[in-house]
């Protein structure tokens, strides 16, 4: 095995890094902390490791100061916790002088090895190392990292490509300050609708329509099988599959376990409410869905009001739609939610005292709050009145003086007695958030 480790190390140092699309995210790389790269399967965690390696190379750090091991390599099976120690031993045997300088270890899918956390804790305590690890969401969830590594880790989430990243992937260059002419605006509007329909999973960006939906559906099958069924020993799979299809087919809608339970019962499908609550949490842990609660100081209000549920990716949601045509309005709202989620904001939906609903009230770490309404377009007078009325009421109740309505194409500036409402095309808002 020592010979194999030395060969893997030599292969990595000799091999060129693949060409990749730059992700708009970084890692903290704090001294004494292990960087854990987490997220749903197939979102590009491995390639993100390569991006970090390339950044270190650009900073002038020698590749020999780095080590990358992919624990999905079948030649490493079956590797034990004791065998993990042989990896670092082999590295320092090849480069003994590196014990006196900072080195950078990257471990991909390390959760495949039982006892991995003990090895990492020992490394970070005893060597001059910066360590980054990735793993499937089945065994490397953020809360498990905190338990396994006992406060020695800090997590970075990786999502499917953002809209900006898909443009970068296609080689589309955006010039700033952003006020595009008619030609570029038409291109961006076209790409936005394409992004809403196909989503941002890296692998499917260049896949033909014939296979696009099938691949995304297979992603969900893997999540169901490996991240839920195997992990939690789920025996009653039928209601779980019904739950997944329901949630993904109707993103950006209110969801009630009680109502869904009655729906299953009417179809003759047996499953307890408590079990459905567990299934819902499993899917959340697997990064497949994101529940959003109502904005309230009352814990009870959050518990009794239904949650709104969003999918990790609009393409994934579209792959499970029941109708032949996409629900553009729901997909647009889902896209806005995921962008706010990428920014690390705390997101809730808001209901005013008069019962008007605002899609999002987002709060940052600094406590600054923002109101967002999402609408396909507000050219219809009744739609415009409804969206503006809800925001005015929310601004009055929250004391906020600004709000946004995000649409496909509309752009204007609305002054009210309660504050200013900016109407922006989503593509413009997304690119300004770069």
Order of alpha helices (4+ residues) and beta strands (2+ residues): alpha-beta-alpha-beta-alpha-beta-alpha-beta-alpha-beta-alpha-alpha-alpha-alpha-beta-alpha-alpha-beta-alpha-beta-alpha-alpha-beta-beta-beta-alpha-beta-beta-beta-alpha
